[in-house]
């Protein structure tokens, strides 16, 4: 069977049927168009995180899987349209990685109480003692505050953060974690 000048494979004909008349009407073309339309309508929100692979590999090689697990959950929540959950997972992944970096730099556990909001003062002090400039330390803290703020929608009258805000939070968080990881590798 041919479609114009192109030869159509038998499996394609079996799936979509053969061409029929009137001239110019093709079951194959109609079928593939409908398939593409259905795939387009069912597509998930995609996000490109340039340093994702680096962050995943480093966290995994350091055996800091709980930090990666939170970041992976954040990306899944984003794709599912759960923006507050995404931000919550980002803040947990960021703070977990930050604590682990400081513990590795210090050689001692950081004073963190399970179930309590982390006091970032000791984390900032650790980074300062290891030569990180004040403006970099400030950016790390502001990134954590940014995603934390967007995860608490009750403070915003129940208003979830926009996709644009969350995309920004993802990019900031991954860049911040990459920066922290480069301190220990």
Long-range contacts (C-beta under 8 A, 24 or more apart in sequence): 3-28, 3-29, 44-79, 44-80, 45-78, 45-79, 45-81, 45-163, 46-79, 47-75, 47-78, 47-79, 47-167, 47-170, 49-75, 49-170, 49-171, 49-174, 51-174, 51-175, 51-178, 52-174, 54-178, 54-181, 55-174, 55-177, 55-178, 55-181, 58-181, 58-185, 59-97, 59-177, 59-181, 62-100, 62-104, 62-181, 62-184, 64-96, 64-97, 64-100, 66-96, 67-93, 67-96, 67-97, 67-100, 67-177, 68-93, 69-93, 70-96, 71-173, 71-174, 71-177, 74-170, 74-173, 75-170, 78-166, 78-167, 78-170, 83-150, 83-160, 83-161, 83-162, 83-163, 83-165, 83-166, 84-150, 84-151, 84-152, 84-153, 84-160, 84-161, 85-151, 86-166, 86-169, 86-170, 87-147, 87-148, 87-150, 87-151, 87-161, 87-166, 87-169, 88-151, 90-147, 90-151, 90-169, 90-170, 90-173, 91-144, 91-147, 91-148, 91-151, 91-173, 93-173, 93-177, 94-143, 94-144, 94-147, 94-173, 94-176, 94-177, 95-120, 95-144, 97-177, 97-180, 97-181, 98-123, 98-140, 98-144, 98-180, 99-123, 101-180, 101-181, 101-183, 101-184, 102-126, 102-127, 104-184, 105-130, 105-183, 105-184, 120-144, 127-183, 130-183, 132-183, 136-179, 139-176, 140-176, 140-179, 140-180, 143-169, 143-172, 143-173, 143-176, 144-176, 146-172, 147-172, 147-173
